[in-house]
Each structure stands twice: as structure tokens, then as C-alpha cells.
Amino acid sequence: MLESLGWNSARQAEFEPFQRLGQVPGRVCLEHNHVFRLMTAAGELLAEVAGRVKYAATGRRDLPAVGDWVAVKVDPSGSRATITAILPRRTSFSRKAAGRETEEQVIAANVDVVLLVFGLDKPENPRAVERYLVVARRSGATPVIVLNKADLQPDPGALAQAVATITDVSGGAPVHAVSARGHDGAVALEPYLAPGVTLALLGPSGVGKSSLVNRLIGADLLQTGDVRDWDQRGRHTSVHRQLVVRPLGGLIVDTPGMRELQLWDSDEQLDETFAGIVALAADCRFRDCQHDREPGCAVKAAVDAGTLPEDRYAHYLQLRGEHAATEKLRDARALQDEKRRARVQGKALKAMQKSRDR
């Protein structure tokens, strides 16, 4: 059972200290109002996070997320379960939490392959693809771009052009045009699923992620809906991130559509996604060229010559600016977190000292 969920010998070695305490491993498949649904060898159960784990957490990233492997203490009666620890994450999808908070929000953990899904019912948007690629590559998972709703593009030439446009900015990531509701369904995506492999779907609202999940699973497990007629924006048919097991093997994480995807700690992945611009930058006159107003900038020269699209160049500067701004806020938050950890450790040491003096 656990092997089909992605459990292996490395996980077992990490879990040994908890097993000696009589605890069991579980994988988070759903979170709802701070209650987590877990998949275990004995079946599904509901659990809450232990108070000491909450107390030690400096932010959301220190609490369980969908896809996490956790250690669970089950009450002898079987009526209550408590998450006592989170096992190390192999991969982690993070973004800056929506709004003004400077906090890392973990979208999904321990994902092997991520499908970045976009709809062909609207003009292709290379800039959105670039942003999602940066987040996907930062996670450590393998990115795959999926252009869904190919059945709504009857012109083969137009379809081929859409695929070519996205391939130009994919940075080597595979690009597939599929139809979750078409005759062939999502056959091209089957090779990415295998027993124990976790696949996640990320993308804007209304691109058909839930329909793709249903097609890959082979059942209408998730609710689906049409885009709104008046503005062609998607309805949130998925309202919670959840992990589901595929009968033919593999696991799939479905996520709600995200209207805001701000970067978090993604400098190297920016360079990977915009490798062409990084290559041009090697010929700039100044090593620390910002590719803005400096003389002798090879990147600006490529834009002026028409060999580098101006909108791609502008988006690169925008994402780099976002990253720099978030990095400053993140450093300030890290300092606050470190001070909080020191206070927690200080209180714990004082408590220990008092108990010894009694």
C-alpha cells in the first residue's frame, strides 16, 4: 500500500525514530480548516497537527502541505490522530503567499512531475508560461507544459503555431497539445505516470485541470465546470489542493487555479528559464550590467536588433525585479524567524533547568 503512494527504503530510514515510538507514516492528501486527511497503510484517517509542532513553526512552510509524508500518533481507540513531524521534502512548490504577507506558501510537496496546464480556448500566453516554469523548476520537479482544449482549435496550422510559440519559451521542457474531452484524451501524458510517481497540475483557472485529472484517473472524481461566458475566466471547480491515487498507478495532485503566482527564492530558475538572455549577457561590457540603461549592453542591443522579442525582455526584467524585492523581504522575515527560534529555545532551556532544580 505505502509503496503505491511513493514510499521507499529512504523514507523508511527517515521514519525509523518515529516507528520506535509506535507511530505510523502517512501521506497528506487533503487539508481543510487545519484538519488533514491522510493516507496510511491501514487506510485513510483524519489528523490534527500536534501543538508543539505548531508552536515551533515560524510560518506556513513548517506545517504540513498536500503531498507531505508525516509521522502520525494514532490514539489506541482509533478515533483520534496527531501529526507529530514532517519528513524531509524531496521537492516543494512554493510561492509568496497572496497579499502583503512576506511568507512562503507551500502549494504541494514531494512531486516528481508537474504539468503546467494552459487552455487553447484563448490566445497562448508565453509570459504566463515563463512565470510558471520558474516556479516549477525551483521546486525540483520535472516541468511539462500542457496545452489543453486542443479540440477547440480545429485549424491544424494554428494549433501547430501555438505549440511552436510555447516551445520557443519552454527552455527544453516538453510541450503537449491535448484535449481532456477529445477522443484521444490525454494519451500523450500517460508516460509521465507510473506506480509511486507523483504528478501535480498547476495553472490558471478554467484551463481544464480537473477534467485532465478525471481523464487520467478514468473516472469523474473531481467536479468540473465551464468558463464564464462574459469574461472567459475560469470558475474555481477545485477549491482545495488534494492528492488522489490513480487505479492504474501513480498519484495526482490537483490544485485550484491561481490568479496570483508571485516568485519565492528563484534566482537560478530565472536564469534557466531565460537561458537565451543569460547567454547574451555574457557579452555585455560590464559584468554587473542590469540590462537597462548601461552602455554596451548586449541584451539591449539584441532587443534593438529585433533578435530578442521586446515583451520577453520586459518580462525578464519584471520577474527579476519581483525576485529582488521578495528577496529583501524574505531576508527580513528570516531574521525575525531566527529571533523567534532563539526565544523558543531559551524558554525550553529555562523550563528544563527549572525541572532539574526541583
C-alpha positions in Angstrom: 0.0 0.0 0.0 2.6 2.6 1.1 4.8 1.8 -2.0 2.0 2.7 -4.3 1.9 6.1 -2.5 5.7 6.7 -3.1 7.1 5.1 0.0 10.6 3.7 -0.4 13.6 2.5 1.6 15.0 6.0 2.0 11.7 7.1 3.5 11.7 4.1 5.8 15.2 5.0 7.1 14.0 8.6 7.9 11.0 7.2 9.7 12.8 4.7 12.0 13.0 7.0 15.0 9.2 7.5 14.9 8.5 3.9 14.3 10.3 3.0 17.5 7.8 5.4 19.3 4.9 3.3 17.9 3.9 5.9 15.3 2.9 5.3 11.7 3.7 7.0 8.4 1.0 8.8 6.4 0.8 11.0 3.3 -1.3 14.2 3.3 -4.0 14.0 0.6 -6.2 16.9 1.7 -6.2 19.9 4.1 -9.4 21.5 5.3 -9.6 24.1 8.1 -6.4 22.8 9.8 -7.6 19.2 9.7 -5.7 16.8 7.4 -6.8 13.7 5.6 -4.0 11.2 5.5 -3.4 8.0 3.5 -1.8 5.3 5.6 -1.2 1.5 5.3 -4.4 1.0 7.3 -6.5 3.3 5.2 -7.5 7.0 5.4 -7.8 8.9 8.6 -8.2 12.5 9.8 -5.5 14.1 11.9 -4.5 17.4 13.5 -1.1 18.9 14.0 0.5 18.5 17.4 0.6 21.7 19.5 4.4 21.6 19.8 4.7 21.4 16.0 2.5 24.5 15.6 4.4 26.3 18.4 7.8 25.7 16.8 6.6 26.6 13.3 7.9 30.0 12.1 5.4 30.1 9.2 3.2 28.0 6.9 6.2 26.3 5.3 6.8 24.5 8.7 3.3 23.0 8.7 2.0 20.0 6.6 1.1 20.5 2.9 -0.6 18.2 0.4 1.9 15.6 -0.6 3.9 15.6 2.6 4.9 12.4 4.4 4.3 12.8 8.1 4.7 10.8 11.3 1.4 10.1 13.0 0.5 9.1 16.5 -2.8 7.3 16.5 -5.0 7.1 19.6 -5.5 3.5 20.8 -9.2 3.9 20.3 -8.6 4.8 16.6 -10.8 7.9 17.0 -8.0 10.5 17.0 -4.7 11.0 15.2 -2.0 13.6 15.7 0.8 14.7 13.2 4.0 14.8 15.2 6.5 15.5 12.5 7.0 16.2 8.7 9.6 14.0 6.9 12.1 15.9 4.7 10.6 17.2 1.5 12.2 16.0 -1.7 10.6 18.7 -3.8 8.5 21.6 -2.8 6.3 24.0 -4.8 6.3 27.4 -3.1 5.1 30.9 -3.9 4.9 34.1 -2.0 1.7 34.0 -0.1 -1.0 36.1 -1.8 -1.5 39.6 -0.4 1.0 41.7 1.6 2.4 38.9 3.7 6.1 38.0 3.3 5.6 34.3 3.8 6.3 31.2 1.8 3.3 29.2 0.9 3.9 25.5 0.0 1.5 24.5 -2.7 2.4 20.9 -2.9 5.3 18.7 -1.7 7.2 15.6 -3.0 6.0 16.0 -6.6 8.0 14.2 -9.3 6.5 15.7 -12.4 4.5 18.9 -12.8 2.1 19.6 -15.6 1.8 23.3 -16.3 -1.7 23.5 -17.9 -2.9 26.3 -20.1 -6.0 26.5 -22.3 -6.1 26.8 -26.1 -9.6 28.4 -25.9 -7.7 31.7 -25.5 -4.6 33.1 -27.3 -1.4 31.5 -26.0 0.4 33.5 -23.3 4.1 32.9 -23.3 4.6 35.3 -20.4 2.4 33.2 -18.1 4.2 30.1 -19.2 7.6 31.7 -18.3 6.3 32.5 -14.8 5.0 29.0 -14.1 8.2 27.5 -15.4 10.3 29.5 -13.0 8.2 28.2 -10.1 8.2 24.6 -11.4 12.0 24.5 -11.8 12.6 26.0 -8.4 10.5 23.1 -6.9 12.9 20.4 -8.1 10.2 18.6 -10.1 10.3 17.9 -13.8 8.2 20.5 -15.7 5.9 19.5 -18.6 3.8 22.1 -20.5 0.3 21.0 -21.4 -1.9 23.0 -23.9 -5.4 21.7 -23.1 -8.6 22.1 -25.1 -6.9 21.3 -28.5 -10.4 20.2 -29.7 -11.4 23.9 -29.7 -8.7 24.7 -32.2 -9.8 22.9 -35.5 -7.1 24.5 -37.7 -4.1 22.2 -37.6 -1.8 25.1 -38.8 -3.0 27.4 -35.9 -2.5 24.5 -33.4 1.0 23.8 -34.7 1.8 27.6 -34.4 0.5 27.7 -30.8 2.7 24.8 -29.9 5.7 26.4 -31.6 5.2 29.7 -29.8 5.2 28.0 -26.4 8.1 25.7 -27.3 10.2 28.8 -28.0 10.0 29.8 -24.3 9.9 26.3 -22.8 13.6 26.1 -22.1 13.6 22.5 -23.2 10.5 21.4 -21.3 8.2 19.1 -23.3 5.1 20.7 -24.8 1.9 18.7 -25.5 -1.3 19.8 -27.1 -4.1 17.6 -25.7 -7.9 17.5 -25.2 -9.3 16.2 -21.9 -12.7 15.8 -23.6 -11.5 14.7 -27.0 -11.4 11.2 -28.5 -7.7 10.7 -27.7 -8.0 12.4 -24.3 -4.7 12.8 -22.6 -2.9 9.7 -24.1 0.3 11.8 -24.5 0.5 12.3 -20.7 0.3 8.6 -19.8 4.1 8.1 -19.9 4.6 10.6 -17.1 2.6 8.4 -14.7 3.8 5.2 -13.0 3.3 3.4 -9.7 4.7 5.5 -6.9 5.2 8.6 -9.1 3.5 11.8 -8.0 2.3 14.2 -10.7 0.9 17.7 -10.0 -1.2 20.0 -12.2 -0.7 23.8 -11.9 -2.2 26.5 -14.0 -4.7 29.4 -14.1 -8.4 28.9 -13.5 -10.6 27.5 -16.3 -7.9 25.6 -18.2 -9.4 22.2 -17.5 -7.0 20.8 -14.8 -9.8 18.9 -13.1 -11.0 17.5 -16.4 -7.5 16.3 -17.1 -7.3 14.6 -13.7 -10.6 12.9 -14.3 -9.4 11.7 -17.7 -6.1 10.4 -16.3 -7.8 8.6 -13.4 -10.6 7.2 -15.6 -13.5 8.5 -13.5 -15.3 11.7 -12.8 -13.7 12.1 -9.4 -13.4 15.9 -9.4 -16.0 18.4 -10.1 -15.6 20.3 -13.4 -17.2 23.4 -14.9 -17.2 25.7 -17.9 -15.5 29.1 -18.1 -17.8 32.1 -17.6 -19.2 33.4 -20.9 -18.9 37.1 -20.1 -15.2 37.2 -19.5 -13.8 33.8 -20.4 -12.3 33.3 -16.9 -12.5 30.0 -15.2 -14.6 29.1 -12.2 -12.8 27.5 -9.3 -14.2 24.0 -9.5 -11.2 22.8 -7.4 -11.3 24.7 -4.1 -8.7 22.6 -2.2 -5.4 21.0 -3.1 -5.8 17.3 -3.0 -3.8 14.2 -3.8 -5.6 11.3 -5.5 -4.4 7.7 -6.3 -4.7 6.5 -9.9 -6.1 3.0 -10.2 -3.6 2.2 -13.0 -0.6 3.5 -10.9 0.7 6.9 -9.9 -0.7 9.8 -7.8 -2.0 13.1 -9.0 -2.2 16.5 -7.1 -5.0 18.8 -8.3 -4.7 22.4 -7.3 -7.1 25.4 -7.5 -6.4 27.8 -10.3 -4.1 30.6 -9.2 -4.7 34.2 -10.2 -1.6 35.3 -8.3 1.7 33.5 -8.6 4.5 35.5 -7.0 8.0 34.2 -7.1 9.8 32.9 -4.0 13.6 32.3 -4.0 14.0 31.6 -7.7 17.2 33.3 -9.0 18.8 30.2 -10.6 15.5 29.2 -12.1 15.1 32.6 -13.7 18.4 32.1 -15.4 17.4 28.6 -16.6 14.0 29.8 -18.0 15.7 32.8 -19.7 18.8 31.0 -20.8 19.0 32.9 -24.1 19.1 36.2 -22.3 21.7 35.0 -19.9 23.9 33.9 -22.8 23.6 37.3 -24.4 24.5 38.9 -21.1 27.9 37.3 -21.2 28.8 39.8 -24.0 27.8 42.9 -22.0 30.5 45.5 -21.4 30.0 45.4 -17.6 29.9 42.2 -15.6 27.2 43.7 -13.3 25.1 45.0 -16.2 21.4 45.3 -15.3 20.4 45.4 -18.9 18.5 48.6 -18.5 20.4 51.8 -19.3 24.0 50.7 -19.2 26.2 51.3 -22.3 27.5 48.3 -24.2 24.6 46.1 -23.1 24.4 43.1 -25.4 20.8 42.3 -24.2 19.5 45.7 -25.1 21.4 45.5 -28.4 19.5 42.2 -29.2 16.2 43.9 -28.5 17.1 46.9 -30.7 18.1 44.5 -33.5 14.9 42.5 -33.2 16.5 39.2 -32.3 15.2 39.3 -28.8 11.4 40.0 -28.5 10.8 43.1 -26.5 8.0 41.6 -24.5 10.1 38.7 -23.4 12.9 41.1 -22.4 10.5 43.2 -20.4 9.0 40.2 -18.7 12.5 39.0 -17.7 13.2 42.4 -16.1 9.8 42.3 -14.4 10.4 38.8 -12.9 13.9 39.7 -11.8 12.6 42.8 -10.1 10.0 40.8 -8.3 12.6 38.3 -7.2 14.9 41.1 -5.8 12.1 42.7 -3.9 10.9 39.4 -2.4 14.5 38.5 -1.5 14.8 41.7 0.6 11.5 41.0 2.4 12.5 37.3 2.8 15.8 38.2 4.4 14.0 40.5 6.9 11.5 37.7 7.6 14.3 35.2 8.1 15.8 37.4 10.8 12.5 37.6 12.6 12.1 33.8 12.4 15.6 33.3 13.8 14.9 35.6 16.8 11.6 33.7 17.4 13.5 30.3 17.3 16.0 31.7 19.8 13.2 32.7 22.2 11.5 29.3 21.9 14.8 27.5 22.6 15.5 29.9 25.5 12.1 29.1 27.1 12.7 25.4 26.6 16.1 25.6 28.3 14.7 27.5 31.2 11.9 25.0 31.6 14.4 22.1 31.6 16.6 23.9 34.2 13.6 24.5 36.5 12.6 20.8 36.3 16.2 19.8 37.2 16.3 22.2 40.2 13.1 20.7 41.7 
